[in-house]
Amino acid sequence: MSTQAEVDYVNEELSEQSVHDYLALHPDFFEGHANLLSSLNLPHTTGGTVSLVERQVSVLRQNDLSLQKQLKELIEVARANDLLSAKIHELTMQLFAASDLKTMIITLEEGMRSGFGADQVVLVVFGDPDAFHDIDTGKFFRVTDKDDDALSPFNAFLAGKAARCGKIHDAQRDFLFQEDANDIGSSALVPLGIDNEIGFLAIGSADANHFHPGMSVDFLTRLGDLLAGALKRY
């Protein structure tokens, strides 16, 4: 076929016949385009029965698609983890640059809302409320005695000494988020300090599936360690 004829093939709307004619004129086409073979459907039938070869090829294609999906998911998780690591690093620098407790608490709230997209966040610190009378940061900062009966709904969480994710009980939600409680679909509870000696951080999301029991808590644990270290300075 002449060069002009080949151009005509490219320019015209391809039909089954034109593809047939082109392949007939270029029998070695797939030698230079072997990757196309994996996506072609080449049935081998005998009396209406699919051959073993075709079945094997079909299984291999399905496996290939499955592996590609898994690889894509792993890449997405890796990117998300890199982003979280960067955010935690940035928050660390901001917290330790704070000159006093009030500045640190304000920095933490702003960082959780802007950097981590928290719909609601509450920092509960165990201690004497009167000792923190000069710190007014609204609903975010809560100081309470560890033996306060209001904390009884959290006994199981505090005894577990580990971060928890998922839907929380109404009593817990009401204590933490108060008038915003009905807006919270799921939450994460993060202990602060050894045996929860300092308190805990509660992160609330309007999405009922945002925090769930099956998710990894590695980054939440790191966040808890960071906050515990920052609070111990004061």
C-alpha positions as YAML, in Angstrom:
chain: A
units: angstrom
residues:
- id: 1
  name: MET
  ca: [0.00, 0.00, 0.00]
- id: 2
  name: SER
  ca: [1.28, 3.46, -0.86]
- id: 3
  name: THR
  ca: [1.93, 6.16, 1.70]
- id: 4
  name: GLN
  ca: [-1.13, 8.08, 0.48]
- id: 5
  name: ALA
  ca: [-3.28, 4.99, 0.87]
- id: 6
  name: GLU
  ca: [-2.10, 4.57, 4.47]
- id: 7
  name: VAL
  ca: [-2.96, 8.20, 5.19]
- id: 8
  name: ASP
  ca: [-6.41, 7.58, 3.76]
- id: 9
  name: TYR
  ca: [-6.80, 4.70, 6.23]
- id: 10
  name: VAL
  ca: [-5.96, 6.99, 9.14]
- id: 11
  name: ASN
  ca: [-8.24, 9.79, 8.00]
- id: 12
  name: GLU
  ca: [-11.33, 7.73, 7.21]
- id: 13
  name: GLU
  ca: [-13.70, 6.46, 9.86]
- id: 14
  name: LEU
  ca: [-12.49, 2.95, 10.63]
- id: 15
  name: SER
  ca: [-14.80, 0.08, 9.90]
- id: 16
  name: GLU
  ca: [-14.41, -3.63, 10.50]
- id: 17
  name: GLN
  ca: [-13.56, -4.07, 6.82]
- id: 18
  name: SER
  ca: [-10.88, -1.38, 6.86]
- id: 19
  name: VAL
  ca: [-9.28, -2.95, 9.95]
- id: 20
  name: HIS
  ca: [-9.45, -6.33, 8.24]
- id: 21
  name: ASP
  ca: [-7.84, -4.97, 5.09]
- id: 22
  name: TYR
  ca: [-5.09, -3.19, 7.01]
- id: 23
  name: LEU
  ca: [-4.16, -6.29, 9.01]
- id: 24
  name: ALA
  ca: [-4.23, -8.37, 5.84]
- id: 25
  name: LEU
  ca: [-1.69, -6.00, 4.30]
- id: 26
  name: HIS
  ca: [0.42, -5.90, 7.51]
- id: 27
  name: PRO
  ca: [0.55, -9.48, 8.86]
- id: 28
  name: ASP
  ca: [3.48, -8.59, 11.13]
- id: 29
  name: PHE
  ca: [1.57, -5.72, 12.85]
- id: 30
  name: PHE
  ca: [1.29, -7.40, 16.25]
- id: 31
  name: GLU
  ca: [5.01, -8.15, 16.36]
- id: 32
  name: GLY
  ca: [5.55, -4.47, 16.99]
- id: 33
  name: HIS
  ca: [2.39, -4.03, 19.12]
- id: 34
  name: ALA
  ca: [2.42, -7.09, 21.35]
- id: 35
  name: ASN
  ca: [0.78, -5.17, 24.18]
- id: 36
  name: LEU
  ca: [-2.47, -5.06, 22.20]
- id: 37
  name: LEU
  ca: [-2.78, -8.82, 22.27]
- id: 38
  name: SER
  ca: [-3.54, -8.82, 26.02]
- id: 39
  name: SER
  ca: [-6.67, -6.76, 25.44]
- id: 40
  name: LEU
  ca: [-8.01, -8.62, 22.40]
- id: 41
  name: ASN
  ca: [-10.78, -11.19, 22.57]
- id: 42
  name: LEU
  ca: [-9.62, -14.15, 20.49]
- id: 43
  name: PRO
  ca: [-12.08, -17.02, 21.02]
- id: 44
  name: HIS
  ca: [-11.07, -20.60, 20.41]
- id: 45
  name: THR
  ca: [-14.23, -22.66, 20.18]
- id: 46
  name: THR
  ca: [-14.87, -26.23, 19.24]
- id: 47
  name: GLY
  ca: [-18.48, -27.14, 18.81]
- id: 48
  name: GLY
  ca: [-19.56, -24.12, 20.83]
- id: 49
  name: THR
  ca: [-17.25, -24.97, 23.77]
- id: 50
  name: VAL
  ca: [-14.69, -22.44, 24.98]
- id: 51
  name: SER
  ca: [-11.20, -23.89, 24.78]
- id: 52
  name: LEU
  ca: [-8.92, -24.31, 27.78]
- id: 53
  name: VAL
  ca: [-6.48, -21.81, 26.26]
- id: 54
  name: GLU
  ca: [-9.12, -19.10, 26.05]
- id: 55
  name: ARG
  ca: [-10.21, -19.83, 29.63]
- id: 56
  name: GLN
  ca: [-6.60, -19.54, 30.85]
- id: 57
  name: VAL
  ca: [-6.15, -16.25, 29.00]
- id: 58
  name: SER
  ca: [-9.39, -14.94, 30.53]
- id: 59
  name: VAL
  ca: [-8.21, -15.85, 34.04]
- id: 60
  name: LEU
  ca: [-4.84, -14.20, 33.43]
- id: 61
  name: ARG
  ca: [-6.55, -11.02, 32.26]
- id: 62
  name: GLN
  ca: [-8.76, -10.96, 35.36]
- id: 63
  name: ASN
  ca: [-5.74, -11.48, 37.58]
- id: 64
  name: ASP
  ca: [-3.93, -8.68, 35.79]
- id: 65
  name: LEU
  ca: [-6.84, -6.30, 36.34]
- id: 66
  name: SER
  ca: [-7.01, -7.31, 40.00]
- id: 67
  name: LEU
  ca: [-3.28, -6.66, 40.48]
- id: 68
  name: GLN
  ca: [-3.57, -3.30, 38.76]
- id: 69
  name: LYS
  ca: [-6.42, -2.35, 41.11]
- id: 70
  name: GLN
  ca: [-4.42, -3.45, 44.16]
- id: 71
  name: LEU
  ca: [-1.39, -1.50, 42.98]
- id: 72
  name: LYS
  ca: [-3.51, 1.62, 42.45]
- id: 73
  name: GLU
  ca: [-4.97, 1.27, 45.94]
- id: 74
  name: LEU
  ca: [-1.50, 0.85, 47.48]
- id: 75
  name: ILE
  ca: [-0.25, 3.94, 45.67]
- id: 76
  name: GLU
  ca: [-3.24, 5.94, 46.91]
- id: 77
  name: VAL
  ca: [-2.64, 4.76, 50.50]
- id: 78
  name: ALA
  ca: [1.06, 5.63, 50.24]
- id: 79
  name: ARG
  ca: [0.24, 9.12, 48.98]
- id: 80
  name: ALA
  ca: [-2.28, 9.63, 51.76]
- id: 81
  name: ASN
  ca: [0.27, 8.48, 54.35]
- id: 82
  name: ASP
  ca: [2.89, 10.85, 52.95]
- id: 83
  name: LEU
  ca: [0.40, 13.70, 53.20]
- id: 84
  name: LEU
  ca: [-0.48, 12.81, 56.79]
- id: 85
  name: SER
  ca: [3.20, 12.59, 57.73]
- id: 86
  name: ALA
  ca: [3.78, 16.05, 56.29]
- id: 87
  name: LYS
  ca: [0.80, 17.47, 58.19]
- id: 88
  name: ILE
  ca: [1.92, 15.94, 61.49]
- id: 89
  name: HIS
  ca: [5.41, 17.32, 60.95]
- id: 90
  name: GLU
  ca: [4.02, 20.79, 60.27]
- id: 91
  name: LEU
  ca: [1.78, 20.60, 63.34]
- id: 92
  name: THR
  ca: [4.75, 19.50, 65.44]
- id: 93
  name: MET
  ca: [6.75, 22.56, 64.40]
- id: 94
  name: GLN
  ca: [3.81, 24.85, 65.16]
- id: 95
  name: LEU
  ca: [3.10, 23.38, 68.59]
- id: 96
  name: PHE
  ca: [6.65, 23.53, 69.82]
- id: 97
  name: ALA
  ca: [6.98, 27.08, 68.55]
- id: 98
  name: ALA
  ca: [4.15, 28.17, 70.86]
- id: 99
  name: SER
  ca: [5.38, 30.25, 73.80]
- id: 100
  name: ASP
  ca: [2.63, 29.36, 76.29]
- id: 101
  name: LEU
  ca: [-0.19, 26.89, 76.90]
- id: 102
  name: LYS
  ca: [-2.97, 29.10, 75.56]
- id: 103
  name: THR
  ca: [-1.10, 29.76, 72.31]
- id: 104
  name: MET
  ca: [-0.38, 26.05, 71.94]
- id: 105
  name: ILE
  ca: [-4.05, 25.12, 72.45]
- id: 106
  name: ILE
  ca: [-5.22, 27.72, 69.92]
- id: 107
  name: THR
  ca: [-2.58, 26.47, 67.46]
- id: 108
  name: LEU
  ca: [-3.72, 22.88, 67.96]
- id: 109
  name: GLU
  ca: [-7.37, 23.68, 67.31]
- id: 110
  name: GLU
  ca: [-6.58, 25.66, 64.16]
- id: 111
  name: GLY
  ca: [-4.24, 22.92, 62.95]
- id: 112
  name: MET
  ca: [-6.80, 20.15, 63.47]
- id: 113
  name: ARG
  ca: [-9.53, 22.04, 61.66]
- id: 114
  name: SER
  ca: [-7.49, 23.37, 58.73]
- id: 115
  name: GLY
  ca: [-4.79, 20.73, 58.32]
- id: 116
  name: PHE
  ca: [-6.75, 17.60, 59.20]
- id: 117
  name: GLY
  ca: [-10.25, 18.64, 58.15]
- id: 118
  name: ALA
  ca: [-11.87, 17.90, 61.51]
- id: 119
  name: ASP
  ca: [-15.53, 18.96, 61.65]
- id: 120
  name: GLN
  ca: [-15.39, 19.10, 65.45]
- id: 121
  name: VAL
  ca: [-12.49, 18.60, 67.83]
- id: 122
  name: VAL
  ca: [-12.31, 18.65, 71.63]
- id: 123
  name: LEU
  ca: [-9.24, 18.44, 73.87]
- id: 124
  name: VAL
  ca: [-10.09, 16.98, 77.29]
- id: 125
  name: VAL
  ca: [-7.40, 17.52, 79.94]
- id: 126
  name: PHE
  ca: [-7.55, 15.92, 83.38]
- id: 127
  name: GLY
  ca: [-6.97, 18.39, 86.19]
- id: 128
  name: ASP
  ca: [-8.40, 21.12, 88.35]
- id: 129
  name: PRO
  ca: [-10.52, 23.48, 86.20]
- id: 130
  name: ASP
  ca: [-9.66, 26.39, 88.50]
- id: 131
  name: ALA
  ca: [-5.98, 26.00, 87.59]
- id: 132
  name: PHE
  ca: [-6.82, 26.86, 83.98]
- id: 133
  name: HIS
  ca: [-9.30, 29.69, 84.62]
- id: 134
  name: ASP
  ca: [-7.19, 32.11, 82.57]
- id: 135
  name: ILE
  ca: [-7.40, 29.99, 79.41]
- id: 136
  name: ASP
  ca: [-10.57, 30.59, 77.41]
- id: 137
  name: THR
  ca: [-10.57, 28.74, 74.09]
- id: 138
  name: GLY
  ca: [-14.28, 28.10, 73.78]
- id: 139
  name: LYS
  ca: [-15.67, 24.57, 73.38]
- id: 140
  name: PHE
  ca: [-12.36, 23.09, 72.24]
- id: 141
  name: PHE
  ca: [-10.51, 23.02, 75.56]
- id: 142
  name: ARG
  ca: [-12.17, 21.11, 78.41]
- id: 143
  name: VAL
  ca: [-10.59, 20.60, 81.83]
- id: 144
  name: THR
  ca: [-12.21, 18.09, 84.17]
- id: 145
  name: ASP
  ca: [-11.31, 15.99, 87.16]
- id: 146
  name: LYS
  ca: [-10.45, 12.44, 86.09]
- id: 147
  name: ASP
  ca: [-12.83, 11.07, 88.74]
- id: 148
  name: ASP
  ca: [-15.73, 13.19, 87.54]
- id: 149
  name: ASP
  ca: [-18.87, 11.08, 87.07]
- id: 150
  name: ALA
  ca: [-19.41, 12.82, 83.72]
- id: 151
  name: LEU
  ca: [-16.48, 10.76, 82.39]
- id: 152
  name: SER
  ca: [-18.04, 7.40, 83.29]
- id: 153
  name: PRO
  ca: [-19.23, 6.77, 79.68]
- id: 154
  name: PHE
  ca: [-15.54, 6.76, 78.71]
- id: 155
  name: ASN
  ca: [-14.42, 4.15, 81.26]
- id: 156
  name: ALA
  ca: [-13.98, 1.36, 78.71]
- id: 157
  name: PHE
  ca: [-12.04, 3.62, 76.34]
- id: 158
  name: LEU
  ca: [-9.79, 4.94, 79.11]
- id: 159
  name: ALA
  ca: [-9.14, 1.42, 80.39]
- id: 160
  name: GLY
  ca: [-8.18, 0.27, 76.88]
- id: 161
  name: LYS
  ca: [-5.40, 2.86, 76.62]
- id: 162
  name: ALA
  ca: [-5.58, 2.91, 72.81]
- id: 163
  name: ALA
  ca: [-7.15, 5.05, 70.11]
- id: 164
  name: ARG
  ca: [-10.68, 4.11, 69.09]
- id: 165
  name: CYS
  ca: [-12.60, 4.93, 65.92]
- id: 166
  name: GLY
  ca: [-16.23, 4.59, 64.94]
- id: 167
  name: LYS
  ca: [-19.63, 5.64, 66.19]
- id: 168
  name: ILE
  ca: [-19.73, 6.68, 69.83]
- id: 169
  name: HIS
  ca: [-22.44, 6.35, 72.46]
- id: 170
  name: ASP
  ca: [-24.93, 9.17, 72.84]
- id: 171
  name: ALA
  ca: [-23.67, 9.99, 76.34]
- id: 172
  name: GLN
  ca: [-20.10, 10.31, 75.05]
- id: 173
  name: ARG
  ca: [-21.18, 12.40, 72.08]
- id: 174
  name: ASP
  ca: [-23.29, 14.72, 74.23]
- id: 175
  name: PHE
  ca: [-20.47, 15.26, 76.72]
- id: 176
  name: LEU
  ca: [-17.90, 16.05, 74.03]
- id: 177
  name: PHE
  ca: [-19.79, 17.94, 71.36]
- id: 178
  name: GLN
  ca: [-22.72, 19.30, 73.36]
- id: 179
  name: GLU
  ca: [-25.08, 21.32, 71.09]
- id: 180
  name: ASP
  ca: [-23.23, 20.01, 68.01]
- id: 181
  name: ALA
  ca: [-23.66, 16.36, 69.05]
- id: 182
  name: ASN
  ca: [-26.38, 15.61, 66.47]
- id: 183
  name: ASP
  ca: [-24.03, 16.70, 63.68]
- id: 184
  name: ILE
  ca: [-21.44, 14.03, 64.51]
- id: 185
  name: GLY
  ca: [-21.66, 10.76, 62.58]
- id: 186
  name: SER
  ca: [-18.37, 9.17, 63.68]
- id: 187
  name: SER
  ca: [-15.41, 10.05, 65.81]
- id: 188
  name: ALA
  ca: [-11.89, 9.16, 66.91]
- id: 189
  name: LEU
  ca: [-10.82, 9.13, 70.55]
- id: 190
  name: VAL
  ca: [-7.08, 9.50, 71.12]
- id: 191
  name: PRO
  ca: [-5.53, 8.92, 74.59]
- id: 192
  name: LEU
  ca: [-2.84, 11.35, 75.74]
- id: 193
  name: GLY
  ca: [0.05, 10.18, 77.87]
- id: 194
  name: ILE
  ca: [0.84, 6.89, 79.55]
- id: 195
  name: ASP
  ca: [-2.35, 5.34, 80.95]
- id: 196
  name: ASN
  ca: [-4.25, 8.38, 79.65]
- id: 197
  name: GLU
  ca: [-2.69, 10.42, 82.44]
- id: 198
  name: ILE
  ca: [-3.07, 13.73, 80.58]
- id: 199
  name: GLY
  ca: [-6.48, 13.31, 78.98]
- id: 200
  name: PHE
  ca: [-7.69, 12.58, 75.46]
- id: 201
  name: LEU
  ca: [-8.45, 14.19, 72.12]
- id: 202
  name: ALA
  ca: [-11.80, 13.70, 70.41]
- id: 203
  name: ILE
  ca: [-12.14, 14.28, 66.67]
- id: 204
  name: GLY
  ca: [-15.65, 14.34, 65.24]
- id: 205
  name: SER
  ca: [-16.79, 13.94, 61.65]
- id: 206
  name: ALA
  ca: [-20.20, 14.52, 60.11]
- id: 207
  name: ASP
  ca: [-19.53, 11.48, 57.89]
- id: 208
  name: ALA
  ca: [-20.72, 8.30, 59.62]
- id: 209
  name: ASN
  ca: [-18.10, 6.27, 57.75]
- id: 210
  name: HIS
  ca: [-15.14, 8.62, 58.09]
- id: 211
  name: PHE
  ca: [-13.94, 6.94, 61.29]
- id: 212
  name: HIS
  ca: [-14.60, 3.22, 61.56]
- id: 213
  name: PRO
  ca: [-13.31, 0.36, 63.75]
- id: 214
  name: GLY
  ca: [-11.38, -1.29, 60.91]
- id: 215
  name: MET
  ca: [-9.19, 1.69, 60.08]
- id: 216
  name: SER
  ca: [-5.53, 1.97, 61.07]
- id: 217
  name: VAL
  ca: [-4.86, 4.08, 64.17]
- id: 218
  name: ASP
  ca: [-1.10, 4.44, 63.67]
- id: 219
  name: PHE
  ca: [-1.26, 8.13, 62.80]
- id: 220
  name: LEU
  ca: [-3.75, 8.82, 65.57]
- id: 221
  name: THR
  ca: [-1.37, 7.18, 68.04]
- id: 222
  name: ARG
  ca: [1.48, 9.35, 66.76]
- id: 223
  name: LEU
  ca: [-0.71, 12.41, 67.07]
- id: 224
  name: GLY
  ca: [-1.50, 11.44, 70.67]
- id: 225
  name: ASP
  ca: [2.20, 11.07, 71.48]
- id: 226
  name: LEU
  ca: [2.88, 14.47, 69.91]
- id: 227
  name: LEU
  ca: [0.17, 16.22, 71.91]
- id: 228
  name: ALA
  ca: [1.20, 14.51, 75.14]
- id: 229
  name: GLY
  ca: [4.77, 15.72, 74.66]
- id: 230
  name: ALA
  ca: [3.62, 19.25, 73.87]
- id: 231
  name: LEU
  ca: [1.26, 19.44, 76.88]
- id: 232
  name: LYS
  ca: [3.91, 18.12, 79.28]
- id: 233
  name: ARG
  ca: [5.88, 21.30, 78.66]
- id: 234
  name: TYR
  ca: [3.30, 23.16, 80.72]
...
